[in-house]
Amino acid sequence: MSWFKRQQSGIEIDGEKTVRTEGLWIKCPGCEQTVWKADVEANLQVCPKCDHHFRMGASARIETLLEPGFELVDGGLRSTDPLHFVDLKPYTRRLAEAQAATGLCDAILNARGCIGPHPVVLSVMEFAFNGGSMGSVVGETIARAVDRALEEKCALLIVSASGGARMQEGIASLMQLAKISAALAKLDEAGLPYLSILTDPTTGGVTASFAMLGDLNIGEPGALICFAGPRVIAQTIRQKLPEGFQRSEFLQAHGMLDAVVPRRELKSFLIRALDFMLPTR
């Protein structure tokens, strides 16, 4: 088999080198077409053929929305294991694996910067970290984002991508729903805008608290947004659900979202919204 051997940069067959293409193509779940991965990345993680919106990481989301020169803030918090929780594996191991895989301390990133001419505080959830679940660290980090917006008298933006409250922290995770909601009430009293961007998926306790409390609630196209999932609801009520049930477009048509905005248009939409809500500094 000396005529067939693998090399790091490609594959050599009978002395002729070919380019390795593994990982360069992805299958779009929207149109089920195979698309060039680089084209998707260049298009803000949106399929160039059918406009299916792939999930976007927190770091990339911040870079997409904020002007250059933004600052990451409120980092360094790490979850503990107050319940010594073990399911298929210990919670401490789940945290360590998620931290190693994402390079983040938990499922949230805060940043301060500008979107257009407007100073903002931006808080973005990371679904790749334990399904973006909201534990005590996520709750505290978002609460600090609210406090920072109050201190700096600027708008707050939160980008949600979450499976809901983090069950491994029990009641400590559920308390974050009330904690963040109470903080947002102070922002409202101060007359400062809060814009909520709901991406795929936004579910559970996140939907039941801060994700639906925005002055503007904005969904990305095709995003799953719900409290309980469609399968659970269908099994509970024993009825066939409407087409597109719990997707952004359905929720907008029934008054639960103010707008559904494609990712490439989101930044300009947010700037126009803030133009109405805040004076230009």
C-alpha positions as CSV (number, residue, x, y, z in Angstrom):
1,M,0.0,0.0,0.0
2,S,3.0,2.3,-0.4
3,W,1.2,3.9,-3.4
4,F,-1.5,5.2,-1.1
5,K,-0.7,7.4,1.9
6,R,-2.2,10.3,3.7
7,Q,-0.4,13.6,4.2
8,Q,-1.3,16.5,6.4
9,S,-2.0,18.9,3.6
10,G,-3.9,16.5,1.3
11,I,-4.0,12.9,0.0
12,E,-1.4,11.4,-2.4
13,I,-2.6,8.7,-4.8
14,D,-0.1,7.3,-7.3
15,G,2.1,10.3,-6.8
16,E,-0.7,12.8,-7.6
17,K,-1.7,15.1,-4.8
18,T,-5.3,16.1,-4.3
19,V,-6.8,18.7,-2.0
20,R,-8.6,17.5,1.1
21,T,-12.1,18.9,1.3
22,E,-13.3,17.3,4.6
23,G,-15.0,20.0,6.7
24,L,-15.1,22.5,3.8
25,W,-18.8,21.8,2.9
26,I,-21.9,21.7,5.1
27,K,-25.4,20.6,4.5
28,C,-28.0,23.3,5.0
29,P,-31.0,22.1,7.1
30,G,-33.2,24.6,5.4
31,C,-32.8,23.8,1.7
32,E,-30.9,20.5,2.3
33,Q,-28.3,21.6,-0.2
34,T,-24.5,21.2,0.3
35,V,-23.0,24.6,0.5
36,W,-19.4,25.9,0.7
37,K,-18.7,26.6,4.4
38,A,-16.7,29.7,3.6
39,D,-19.7,31.2,1.7
40,V,-21.9,30.7,4.8
41,E,-19.3,32.3,7.1
42,A,-18.9,35.3,4.8
43,N,-22.7,35.7,4.8
44,L,-22.9,36.1,8.6
45,Q,-23.7,32.3,9.0
46,V,-26.7,32.5,6.7
47,C,-27.2,30.1,3.8
48,P,-26.6,31.9,0.5
49,K,-29.2,29.7,-1.2
50,C,-32.2,29.7,1.1
51,D,-31.4,32.3,3.8
52,H,-31.5,29.7,6.6
53,H,-29.9,31.3,9.7
54,F,-27.3,29.0,11.2
55,R,-26.6,29.5,14.9
56,M,-23.9,32.1,15.6
57,G,-21.5,32.1,18.6
58,A,-21.4,34.9,21.2
59,S,-18.0,36.3,20.2
60,A,-18.9,36.5,16.5
61,R,-22.3,38.1,17.4
62,I,-20.6,40.8,19.3
63,E,-18.1,41.5,16.5
64,T,-21.1,41.7,14.0
65,L,-23.1,44.2,16.0
66,L,-20.7,46.5,17.8
67,E,-18.3,49.0,16.2
68,P,-14.5,48.2,16.5
69,G,-13.0,49.1,19.8
70,F,-15.6,47.5,22.0
71,E,-14.6,46.1,25.4
72,L,-15.6,42.8,27.0
73,V,-16.7,43.3,30.6
74,D,-18.0,41.5,33.6
75,G,-16.1,38.3,32.8
76,G,-14.4,35.8,35.0
77,L,-17.4,34.5,37.0
78,R,-17.6,30.7,37.1
79,S,-20.4,28.4,38.3
80,T,-20.0,26.3,41.4
81,D,-21.8,23.0,42.1
82,P,-24.1,23.9,45.1
83,L,-26.2,20.7,44.7
84,H,-23.3,18.4,43.9
85,F,-25.4,17.4,41.0
86,V,-24.8,14.2,39.0
87,D,-26.8,12.8,36.1
88,L,-25.0,11.0,33.4
89,K,-21.9,12.8,34.6
90,P,-21.0,15.2,37.4
91,Y,-22.0,18.8,36.8
92,T,-18.4,19.9,37.5
93,R,-17.3,17.8,34.6
94,R,-19.9,19.2,32.3
95,L,-18.7,22.7,33.2
96,A,-15.1,21.8,32.6
97,E,-15.9,20.3,29.3
98,A,-17.9,23.3,28.2
99,Q,-15.3,25.7,29.3
100,A,-12.6,23.8,27.4
101,A,-14.8,23.5,24.2
102,T,-15.8,27.2,24.1
103,G,-13.0,29.0,25.9
104,L,-15.7,30.8,28.0
105,C,-16.3,30.8,31.7
106,D,-20.0,30.3,31.2
107,A,-22.8,30.7,28.7
108,I,-22.7,34.5,28.4
109,L,-20.5,37.4,27.3
110,N,-21.0,41.1,28.1
111,A,-19.5,44.0,26.1
112,R,-19.7,47.7,26.2
113,G,-19.2,49.7,23.0
114,C,-21.2,51.5,20.3
115,I,-23.7,50.4,17.7
116,G,-23.6,53.2,15.2
117,P,-23.4,56.4,17.1
118,H,-25.1,55.0,20.2
119,P,-23.2,53.7,23.3
120,V,-24.7,50.4,24.4
121,V,-24.2,47.5,26.8
122,L,-24.6,44.2,24.9
123,S,-25.1,40.8,26.6
124,V,-24.9,37.8,24.4
125,M,-25.7,34.1,25.3
126,E,-23.6,31.2,24.0
127,F,-25.7,28.2,23.1
128,A,-22.6,26.0,22.6
129,F,-22.0,26.2,26.4
130,N,-24.4,23.7,27.9
131,G,-27.2,24.7,25.6
132,G,-27.0,28.3,26.7
133,S,-28.6,27.3,29.9
134,M,-29.1,30.0,32.5
135,G,-27.5,29.3,35.9
136,S,-26.4,31.7,38.6
137,V,-23.5,33.1,36.7
138,V,-25.5,33.8,33.6
139,G,-28.1,35.6,35.8
140,E,-25.5,37.6,37.6
141,T,-23.7,38.6,34.4
142,I,-26.9,39.9,32.8
143,A,-27.8,41.7,36.1
144,R,-24.4,43.4,35.9
145,A,-25.1,44.4,32.3
146,V,-28.4,46.0,33.5
147,D,-26.5,47.9,36.3
148,R,-23.8,49.0,33.8
149,A,-26.5,50.4,31.4
150,L,-28.1,52.3,34.4
151,E,-24.7,53.7,35.5
152,E,-23.7,54.7,32.0
153,K,-27.2,55.9,31.0
154,C,-27.2,53.9,27.8
155,A,-29.3,51.3,26.0
156,L,-29.2,47.6,26.9
157,L,-29.2,44.9,24.2
158,I,-29.5,41.2,25.1
159,V,-29.2,38.4,22.5
160,S,-30.8,35.2,23.7
161,A,-29.9,31.7,22.7
162,S,-30.9,29.3,25.4
163,G,-32.5,26.0,26.4
164,G,-33.8,27.7,29.5
165,A,-32.9,27.5,33.2
166,R,-30.0,25.2,34.2
167,M,-31.4,22.3,36.0
168,Q,-28.1,21.3,37.6
169,E,-28.4,24.4,39.8
170,G,-32.0,23.9,40.9
171,I,-33.7,26.8,42.6
172,A,-30.6,29.0,42.3
173,S,-31.1,29.0,38.5
174,L,-34.9,29.7,38.8
175,M,-34.2,32.7,41.0
176,Q,-32.4,34.4,38.1
177,L,-35.7,34.9,36.3
178,A,-37.0,37.2,39.1
179,K,-33.6,38.7,39.7
180,I,-33.1,39.9,36.1
181,S,-36.8,40.9,35.7
182,A,-36.5,43.1,38.8
183,A,-33.3,44.7,37.4
184,L,-35.0,45.4,34.1
185,A,-37.8,47.2,35.9
186,K,-35.2,49.7,37.2
187,L,-34.0,50.3,33.7
188,D,-37.6,51.0,32.6
189,E,-38.1,53.4,35.5
190,A,-34.9,55.3,34.3
191,G,-36.4,55.6,30.8
192,L,-33.5,53.7,29.2
193,P,-34.4,51.3,26.3
194,Y,-33.9,47.6,26.4
195,L,-33.9,45.7,23.1
196,S,-34.3,42.0,23.2
197,I,-33.0,39.9,20.2
198,L,-34.3,36.3,20.2
199,T,-32.4,33.8,18.2
200,D,-32.6,30.0,17.6
201,P,-33.4,28.6,20.1
202,T,-34.9,30.8,22.9
203,T,-36.9,28.6,25.3
204,G,-37.8,27.8,28.8
205,G,-37.1,30.2,31.7
206,V,-35.3,32.6,29.4
207,T,-38.4,33.1,27.3
208,A,-40.4,33.3,30.5
209,S,-38.4,36.2,31.8
210,F,-36.1,38.7,30.2
211,A,-36.3,37.6,26.6
212,M,-39.9,38.8,26.3
213,L,-39.5,42.0,28.4
214,G,-37.9,44.2,25.8
215,D,-39.2,47.6,24.7
216,L,-38.7,45.9,21.3
217,N,-38.7,42.1,21.0
218,I,-36.9,41.2,17.8
219,G,-36.7,37.6,16.4
220,E,-34.3,36.2,13.8
221,P,-36.0,34.4,10.8
222,G,-37.1,30.8,11.6
223,A,-36.0,30.9,15.2
224,L,-37.6,28.5,17.7
225,I,-39.1,30.7,20.5
226,C,-41.2,29.1,23.2
227,F,-41.5,28.1,26.8
228,A,-42.3,24.4,26.4
229,G,-41.2,22.7,23.2
230,P,-43.7,21.8,20.4
231,R,-43.5,18.1,21.0
232,V,-44.3,18.5,24.7
233,I,-47.3,20.7,23.9
234,A,-48.6,18.4,21.2
235,Q,-48.4,15.4,23.5
236,T,-50.1,17.4,26.3
237,I,-53.1,18.8,24.4
238,R,-53.2,15.8,21.9
239,Q,-53.8,18.1,19.0
240,K,-51.9,18.8,15.7
241,L,-50.1,22.1,16.0
242,P,-50.3,24.8,13.3
243,E,-47.6,25.0,10.6
244,G,-44.6,27.0,11.9
245,F,-45.9,26.9,15.4
246,Q,-43.4,28.7,17.8
247,R,-41.3,30.0,15.0
248,S,-40.5,33.7,14.8
249,E,-42.8,34.5,11.9
250,F,-45.8,32.8,13.7
251,L,-45.1,34.7,16.9
252,Q,-44.9,38.0,15.1
253,A,-48.2,37.3,13.3
254,H,-49.8,36.6,16.7
255,G,-48.4,39.7,18.5
256,M,-45.6,38.1,20.6
257,L,-42.7,39.7,18.6
258,D,-42.5,43.3,17.3
259,A,-40.3,42.4,14.3
260,V,-38.5,39.5,12.5
261,V,-35.3,40.9,11.1
262,P,-32.7,39.0,8.9
263,R,-29.3,39.0,10.4
264,R,-27.7,41.1,7.6
265,E,-30.2,43.8,8.3
266,L,-30.2,43.6,12.1
267,K,-27.5,46.2,12.9
268,S,-29.1,48.9,10.8
269,F,-32.5,48.0,12.3
270,L,-31.1,48.4,15.8
271,I,-29.5,51.8,14.9
272,R,-32.7,53.1,13.5
273,A,-34.6,51.9,16.6
274,L,-32.1,53.6,18.9
275,D,-32.3,56.8,16.8
276,F,-35.9,57.0,17.9
277,M,-35.3,56.0,21.5
278,L,-32.1,57.9,22.3
279,P,-30.5,61.2,21.3
280,T,-27.2,60.9,19.4
281,R,-24.3,61.8,21.6
